[in-house]
């Protein structure tokens, strides 16, 4: 999804970007995520 937006030069909102990060991390994670990830990483 992130790659699609980059290749097609489309803008996304901050909340949508956070959601895309979460999906990417959930797919490739090796450790349990906190419930508020990635919100705690951006504040």
mmJSON file of the N, C-alpha and C atoms, coordinates in Angstrom:
{"data_MODEL":{"atom_site":{
"group_PDB":["ATOM","ATOM","ATOM","ATOM","ATOM","ATOM","ATOM","ATOM","ATOM","ATOM","ATOM","ATOM","ATOM","ATOM","ATOM","ATOM","ATOM","ATOM","ATOM","ATOM","ATOM","ATOM","ATOM","ATOM","ATOM","ATOM","ATOM","ATOM","ATOM","ATOM","ATOM","ATOM","ATOM","ATOM","ATOM","ATOM","ATOM","ATOM","ATOM","ATOM","ATOM","ATOM","ATOM","ATOM","ATOM","ATOM","ATOM","ATOM","ATOM","ATOM","ATOM","ATOM","ATOM","ATOM","ATOM","ATOM","ATOM","ATOM","ATOM","ATOM","ATOM","ATOM","ATOM","ATOM","ATOM","ATOM","ATOM","ATOM","ATOM","ATOM","ATOM","ATOM","ATOM","ATOM","ATOM","ATOM","ATOM","ATOM","ATOM","ATOM","ATOM","ATOM","ATOM","ATOM","ATOM","ATOM","ATOM","ATOM","ATOM","ATOM","ATOM","ATOM","ATOM","ATOM","ATOM","ATOM","ATOM","ATOM","ATOM","ATOM","ATOM","ATOM","ATOM","ATOM","ATOM","ATOM","ATOM","ATOM","ATOM","ATOM","ATOM","ATOM","ATOM","ATOM","ATOM","ATOM","ATOM","ATOM","ATOM","ATOM","ATOM","ATOM","ATOM","ATOM","ATOM","ATOM","ATOM","ATOM","ATOM"],
"id":[1,2,3,4,5,6,7,8,9,10,11,12,13,14,15,16,17,18,19,20,21,22,23,24,25,26,27,28,29,30,31,32,33,34,35,36,37,38,39,40,41,42,43,44,45,46,47,48,49,50,51,52,53,54,55,56,57,58,59,60,61,62,63,64,65,66,67,68,69,70,71,72,73,74,75,76,77,78,79,80,81,82,83,84,85,86,87,88,89,90,91,92,93,94,95,96,97,98,99,100,101,102,103,104,105,106,107,108,109,110,111,112,113,114,115,116,117,118,119,120,121,122,123,124,125,126,127,128,129],
"type_symbol":["N","C","C","N","C","C","N","C","C","N","C","C","N","C","C","N","C","C","N","C","C","N","C","C","N","C","C","N","C","C","N","C","C","N","C","C","N","C","C","N","C","C","N","C","C","N","C","C","N","C","C","N","C","C","N","C","C","N","C","C","N","C","C","N","C","C","N","C","C","N","C","C","N","C","C","N","C","C","N","C","C","N","C","C","N","C","C","N","C","C","N","C","C","N","C","C","N","C","C","N","C","C","N","C","C","N","C","C","N","C","C","N","C","C","N","C","C","N","C","C","N","C","C","N","C","C","N","C","C"],
"label_atom_id":["N","CA","C","N","CA","C","N","CA","C","N","CA","C","N","CA","C","N","CA","C","N","CA","C","N","CA","C","N","CA","C","N","CA","C","N","CA","C","N","CA","C","N","CA","C","N","CA","C","N","CA","C","N","CA","C","N","CA","C","N","CA","C","N","CA","C","N","CA","C","N","CA","C","N","CA","C","N","CA","C","N","CA","C","N","CA","C","N","CA","C","N","CA","C","N","CA","C","N","CA","C","N","CA","C","N","CA","C","N","CA","C","N","CA","C","N","CA","C","N","CA","C","N","CA","C","N","CA","C","N","CA","C","N","CA","C","N","CA","C","N","CA","C","N","CA","C","N","CA","C"],
"label_alt_id":[null,null,null,null,null,null,null,null,null,null,null,null,null,null,null,null,null,null,null,null,null,null,null,null,null,null,null,null,null,null,null,null,null,null,null,null,null,null,null,null,null,null,null,null,null,null,null,null,null,null,null,null,null,null,null,null,null,null,null,null,null,null,null,null,null,null,null,null,null,null,null,null,null,null,null,null,null,null,null,null,null,null,null,null,null,null,null,null,null,null,null,null,null,null,null,null,null,null,null,null,null,null,null,null,null,null,null,null,null,null,null,null,null,null,null,null,null,null,null,null,null,null,null,null,null,null,null,null,null],
"label_comp_id":["UNK","UNK","UNK","UNK","UNK","UNK","UNK","UNK","UNK","UNK","UNK","UNK","UNK","UNK","UNK","UNK","UNK","UNK","UNK","UNK","UNK","UNK","UNK","UNK","UNK","UNK","UNK","UNK","UNK","UNK","UNK","UNK","UNK","UNK","UNK","UNK","UNK","UNK","UNK","UNK","UNK","UNK","UNK","UNK","UNK","UNK","UNK","UNK","UNK","UNK","UNK","UNK","UNK","UNK","UNK","UNK","UNK","UNK","UNK","UNK","UNK","UNK","UNK","UNK","UNK","UNK","UNK","UNK","UNK","UNK","UNK","UNK","UNK","UNK","UNK","UNK","UNK","UNK","UNK","UNK","UNK","UNK","UNK","UNK","UNK","UNK","UNK","UNK","UNK","UNK","UNK","UNK","UNK","UNK","UNK","UNK","UNK","UNK","UNK","UNK","UNK","UNK","UNK","UNK","UNK","UNK","UNK","UNK","UNK","UNK","UNK","UNK","UNK","UNK","UNK","UNK","UNK","UNK","UNK","UNK","UNK","UNK","UNK","UNK","UNK","UNK","UNK","UNK","UNK"],
"label_asym_id":["A","A","A","A","A","A","A","A","A","A","A","A","A","A","A","A","A","A","A","A","A","A","A","A","A","A","A","A","A","A","A","A","A","A","A","A","A","A","A","A","A","A","A","A","A","A","A","A","A","A","A","A","A","A","A","A","A","A","A","A","A","A","A","A","A","A","A","A","A","A","A","A","A","A","A","A","A","A","A","A","A","A","A","A","A","A","A","A","A","A","A","A","A","A","A","A","A","A","A","A","A","A","A","A","A","A","A","A","A","A","A","A","A","A","A","A","A","A","A","A","A","A","A","A","A","A","A","A","A"],
"label_entity_id":["1","1","1","1","1","1","1","1","1","1","1","1","1","1","1","1","1","1","1","1","1","1","1","1","1","1","1","1","1","1","1","1","1","1","1","1","1","1","1","1","1","1","1","1","1","1","1","1","1","1","1","1","1","1","1","1","1","1","1","1","1","1","1","1","1","1","1","1","1","1","1","1","1","1","1","1","1","1","1","1","1","1","1","1","1","1","1","1","1","1","1","1","1","1","1","1","1","1","1","1","1","1","1","1","1","1","1","1","1","1","1","1","1","1","1","1","1","1","1","1","1","1","1","1","1","1","1","1","1"],
"label_seq_id":[1,1,1,2,2,2,3,3,3,4,4,4,5,5,5,6,6,6,7,7,7,8,8,8,9,9,9,10,10,10,11,11,11,12,12,12,13,13,13,14,14,14,15,15,15,16,16,16,17,17,17,18,18,18,19,19,19,20,20,20,21,21,21,22,22,22,23,23,23,24,24,24,25,25,25,26,26,26,27,27,27,28,28,28,29,29,29,30,30,30,31,31,31,32,32,32,33,33,33,34,34,34,35,35,35,36,36,36,37,37,37,38,38,38,39,39,39,40,40,40,41,41,41,42,42,42,43,43,43],
"pdbx_PDB_ins_code":[null,null,null,null,null,null,null,null,null,null,null,null,null,null,null,null,null,null,null,null,null,null,null,null,null,null,null,null,null,null,null,null,null,null,null,null,null,null,null,null,null,null,null,null,null,null,null,null,null,null,null,null,null,null,null,null,null,null,null,null,null,null,null,null,null,null,null,null,null,null,null,null,null,null,null,null,null,null,null,null,null,null,null,null,null,null,null,null,null,null,null,null,null,null,null,null,null,null,null,null,null,null,null,null,null,null,null,null,null,null,null,null,null,null,null,null,null,null,null,null,null,null,null,null,null,null,null,null,null],
"Cartn_x":[0.817,0.0,0.865,1.892,2.795,3.491,3.934,4.607,3.66,2.398,1.426,1.343,1.212,1.105,2.378,3.526,4.794,4.917,4.543,4.663,3.673,2.525,1.493,1.439,2.386,2.517,1.218,0.563,-0.651,-0.344,-1.013,-0.817,-1.766,-1.319,-2.167,-2.143,-3.204,-3.26,-2.429,-2.189,-1.355,-1.959,-3.272,-3.931,-3.845,-4.003,-3.901,-2.473,-1.498,-0.104,0.179,-0.344,-0.191,-0.8,-1.971,-2.634,-1.814,-1.226,-0.389,0.852,1.468,2.625,2.245,1.084,0.672,0.48,-0.152,-0.353,0.985,1.919,3.236,3.976,3.914,4.618,3.947,2.617,1.929,2.28,2.485,2.808,4.213,5.145,6.556,7.099,6.26,6.722,7.373,8.233,8.838,8.512,7.946,7.549,6.119,5.5,4.137,4.087,3.053,2.877,2.016,2.242,1.359,0.074,-0.994,-2.276,-2.238,-1.38,-1.355,-0.229,0.439,1.453,0.774,1.251,2.463,2.248,1.107,0.832,1.918,2.37,3.4,4.735,4.948,6.204,6.211,5.042,4.951,4.734,4.589,4.316,5.511],
"Cartn_y":[-1.188,0.0,1.259,1.284,2.437,2.57,1.443,1.481,2.004,1.602,2.087,3.6,4.165,5.615,6.298,5.707,6.293,6.244,5.134,4.987,5.861,6.098,6.882,8.327,8.704,10.074,10.616,9.817,10.272,10.632,11.616,12.061,11.299,11.078,10.45,11.31,11.205,11.926,11.232,11.948,11.42,10.163,10.152,8.977,7.782,8.017,6.926,6.389,7.271,6.849,5.98,6.373,5.554,4.171,4.126,2.841,1.97,2.569,1.807,1.272,2.093,1.626,0.432,0.525,-0.565,-1.863,-1.789,-2.983,-3.576,-2.722,-3.203,-3.864,-3.258,-3.812,-5.098,-5.148,-6.373,-7.536,-7.246,-8.283,-8.826,-7.964,-8.359,-8.422,-8.293,-8.182,-9.461,-9.262,-10.385,-10.314,-9.174,-8.994,-8.49,-8.633,-8.158,-6.635,-6.097,-4.649,-4.159,-2.911,-2.29,-1.88,-1.701,-1.33,0.031,0.939,2.288,2.504,1.441,1.583,1.933,2.83,3.626,4.991,5.226,6.54,6.947,6.009,6.347,6.658,6.215,6.479,7.857,8.465,9.743,10.921,10.665,11.772,12.096],
"Cartn_z":[0.0,0.0,0.0,0.844,0.875,-0.467,-1.018,-2.32,-3.395,-3.375,-4.35,-4.319,-3.132,-3.008,-3.487,-3.214,-3.653,-5.172,-5.768,-7.22,-7.976,-7.382,-8.054,-7.566,-6.743,-6.246,-5.664,-4.848,-4.188,-2.746,-2.249,-0.871,0.049,1.254,2.26,3.508,4.28,5.538,6.6,7.689,8.768,9.378,9.578,10.156,9.215,7.919,6.951,6.898,7.014,7.033,8.259,9.41,10.621,10.425,9.81,9.574,8.63,7.601,6.676,7.371,8.241,9.005,9.876,10.526,11.414,10.631,9.467,8.648,8.231,7.818,7.4,8.556,9.726,10.887,11.364,11.362,11.772,10.849,9.582,8.61,8.806,9.198,9.276,10.699,11.695,13.083,13.595,14.568,15.278,16.763,17.201,18.602,18.655,19.823,20.026,19.948,19.312,19.228,20.381,20.778,21.761,21.061,21.814,21.229,20.552,21.048,20.484,19.471,19.036,17.994,16.689,15.883,15.98,16.596,17.217,17.794,18.779,19.618,20.595,19.933,18.703,18.001,17.339,17.139,16.454,17.388,18.679,19.595,20.438],
"occupancy":[1.0,1.0,1.0,1.0,1.0,1.0,1.0,1.0,1.0,1.0,1.0,1.0,1.0,1.0,1.0,1.0,1.0,1.0,1.0,1.0,1.0,1.0,1.0,1.0,1.0,1.0,1.0,1.0,1.0,1.0,1.0,1.0,1.0,1.0,1.0,1.0,1.0,1.0,1.0,1.0,1.0,1.0,1.0,1.0,1.0,1.0,1.0,1.0,1.0,1.0,1.0,1.0,1.0,1.0,1.0,1.0,1.0,1.0,1.0,1.0,1.0,1.0,1.0,1.0,1.0,1.0,1.0,1.0,1.0,1.0,1.0,1.0,1.0,1.0,1.0,1.0,1.0,1.0,1.0,1.0,1.0,1.0,1.0,1.0,1.0,1.0,1.0,1.0,1.0,1.0,1.0,1.0,1.0,1.0,1.0,1.0,1.0,1.0,1.0,1.0,1.0,1.0,1.0,1.0,1.0,1.0,1.0,1.0,1.0,1.0,1.0,1.0,1.0,1.0,1.0,1.0,1.0,1.0,1.0,1.0,1.0,1.0,1.0,1.0,1.0,1.0,1.0,1.0,1.0],
"B_iso_or_equiv":[0.0,0.0,0.0,0.0,0.0,0.0,0.0,0.0,0.0,0.0,0.0,0.0,0.0,0.0,0.0,0.0,0.0,0.0,0.0,0.0,0.0,0.0,0.0,0.0,0.0,0.0,0.0,0.0,0.0,0.0,0.0,0.0,0.0,0.0,0.0,0.0,0.0,0.0,0.0,0.0,0.0,0.0,0.0,0.0,0.0,0.0,0.0,0.0,0.0,0.0,0.0,0.0,0.0,0.0,0.0,0.0,0.0,0.0,0.0,0.0,0.0,0.0,0.0,0.0,0.0,0.0,0.0,0.0,0.0,0.0,0.0,0.0,0.0,0.0,0.0,0.0,0.0,0.0,0.0,0.0,0.0,0.0,0.0,0.0,0.0,0.0,0.0,0.0,0.0,0.0,0.0,0.0,0.0,0.0,0.0,0.0,0.0,0.0,0.0,0.0,0.0,0.0,0.0,0.0,0.0,0.0,0.0,0.0,0.0,0.0,0.0,0.0,0.0,0.0,0.0,0.0,0.0,0.0,0.0,0.0,0.0,0.0,0.0,0.0,0.0,0.0,0.0,0.0,0.0],
"pdbx_formal_charge":[null,null,null,null,null,null,null,null,null,null,null,null,null,null,null,null,null,null,null,null,null,null,null,null,null,null,null,null,null,null,null,null,null,null,null,null,null,null,null,null,null,null,null,null,null,null,null,null,null,null,null,null,null,null,null,null,null,null,null,null,null,null,null,null,null,null,null,null,null,null,null,null,null,null,null,null,null,null,null,null,null,null,null,null,null,null,null,null,null,null,null,null,null,null,null,null,null,null,null,null,null,null,null,null,null,null,null,null,null,null,null,null,null,null,null,null,null,null,null,null,null,null,null,null,null,null,null,null,null],
"auth_seq_id":[1,1,1,2,2,2,3,3,3,4,4,4,5,5,5,6,6,6,7,7,7,8,8,8,9,9,9,10,10,10,11,11,11,12,12,12,13,13,13,14,14,14,15,15,15,16,16,16,17,17,17,18,18,18,19,19,19,20,20,20,21,21,21,22,22,22,23,23,23,24,24,24,25,25,25,26,26,26,27,27,27,28,28,28,29,29,29,30,30,30,31,31,31,32,32,32,33,33,33,34,34,34,35,35,35,36,36,36,37,37,37,38,38,38,39,39,39,40,40,40,41,41,41,42,42,42,43,43,43],
"auth_comp_id":["UNK","UNK","UNK","UNK","UNK","UNK","UNK","UNK","UNK","UNK","UNK","UNK","UNK","UNK","UNK","UNK","UNK","UNK","UNK","UNK","UNK","UNK","UNK","UNK","UNK","UNK","UNK","UNK","UNK","UNK","UNK","UNK","UNK","UNK","UNK","UNK","UNK","UNK","UNK","UNK","UNK","UNK","UNK","UNK","UNK","UNK","UNK","UNK","UNK","UNK","UNK","UNK","UNK","UNK","UNK","UNK","UNK","UNK","UNK","UNK","UNK","UNK","UNK","UNK","UNK","UNK","UNK","UNK","UNK","UNK","UNK","UNK","UNK","UNK","UNK","UNK","UNK","UNK","UNK","UNK","UNK","UNK","UNK","UNK","UNK","UNK","UNK","UNK","UNK","UNK","UNK","UNK","UNK","UNK","UNK","UNK","UNK","UNK","UNK","UNK","UNK","UNK","UNK","UNK","UNK","UNK","UNK","UNK","UNK","UNK","UNK","UNK","UNK","UNK","UNK","UNK","UNK","UNK","UNK","UNK","UNK","UNK","UNK","UNK","UNK","UNK","UNK","UNK","UNK"],
"auth_asym_id":["A","A","A","A","A","A","A","A","A","A","A","A","A","A","A","A","A","A","A","A","A","A","A","A","A","A","A","A","A","A","A","A","A","A","A","A","A","A","A","A","A","A","A","A","A","A","A","A","A","A","A","A","A","A","A","A","A","A","A","A","A","A","A","A","A","A","A","A","A","A","A","A","A","A","A","A","A","A","A","A","A","A","A","A","A","A","A","A","A","A","A","A","A","A","A","A","A","A","A","A","A","A","A","A","A","A","A","A","A","A","A","A","A","A","A","A","A","A","A","A","A","A","A","A","A","A","A","A","A"],
"auth_atom_id":["N","CA","C","N","CA","C","N","CA","C","N","CA","C","N","CA","C","N","CA","C","N","CA","C","N","CA","C","N","CA","C","N","CA","C","N","CA","C","N","CA","C","N","CA","C","N","CA","C","N","CA","C","N","CA","C","N","CA","C","N","CA","C","N","CA","C","N","CA","C","N","CA","C","N","CA","C","N","CA","C","N","CA","C","N","CA","C","N","CA","C","N","CA","C","N","CA","C","N","CA","C","N","CA","C","N","CA","C","N","CA","C","N","CA","C","N","CA","C","N","CA","C","N","CA","C","N","CA","C","N","CA","C","N","CA","C","N","CA","C","N","CA","C","N","CA","C","N","CA","C"],
"pdbx_PDB_model_num":[1,1,1,1,1,1,1,1,1,1,1,1,1,1,1,1,1,1,1,1,1,1,1,1,1,1,1,1,1,1,1,1,1,1,1,1,1,1,1,1,1,1,1,1,1,1,1,1,1,1,1,1,1,1,1,1,1,1,1,1,1,1,1,1,1,1,1,1,1,1,1,1,1,1,1,1,1,1,1,1,1,1,1,1,1,1,1,1,1,1,1,1,1,1,1,1,1,1,1,1,1,1,1,1,1,1,1,1,1,1,1,1,1,1,1,1,1,1,1,1,1,1,1,1,1,1,1,1,1]
}}}
